[in-house]
Amino acid sequence: MGSKWFHILNKIFAVIIILIITASYTLAETRTHTIRRGVRTMYGYIPTPSYGAYTNCDPFILTVSGYKYYMLIDRGQPYTYKSLLGCNGHKRSLLGPLEALESDGDGEKLTPAELRRAHVRFVKLKTNGRLAVNEKNLDFDINKIGYVDLRRVRFSISTAPHGNFDVYLKRESGSLRKVVASVNTHSVRTAQRMFE
């Protein structure tokens, strides 16, 4: 009987150790990279309507026909990771940098005119993992965008910040096609490598 209890306690102890290690890793990751808003409890953060999770570098990415295009604010050279929308450190929420581009007062969508006013480019990620910042002819054409929907933005409540938003692209027929774009966390080192 004693041996049986010993094995059960050993298994319980092993599971507790694994859970502690996993929780420690998750909390360490959260503390160093993520800012969260919500109600803090002994079980973590309970999201509130103003919940947000973001890091210093959460770039916005549009994927069309298998190619990734990163949203970049073009203020001229030199280009660095801080040129990426969502990586300049000034934000109050994960999708805040995208919403801040709104300039015509409707608050519901970003038009090509608003994107141009904000000096936004959709820069292609090449197969070598570098952004084609000096090859504007490879950019995704802003004129092919109908609008970016700001009303139906989504984000996941997970250890790594992640969100989605819809971009409506113009077809040759004049109708619109929805493409789901994303905002994802990148380490500063990973983001900077895309410019080297």
Secondary structure, DSSP 8 states (H G I E B T S, - for coil): -HHHHHHHHHHHHHHHHHHHHHHHHHHHHHHHH-EEESEEETTEEE--TT-EEE-S---EEEEETTEEEEEEE---SS--GGGBTT-SS--SSTTHHHHTT--SS-SSEE-HHHHHHTTEEEEEB-TTS-B-TT-GGGSB-GGGEEEEEEEEEEEE-SSS-EEEEEEEEE-TTS-EEEEEEEEE---HHHHHHTT-
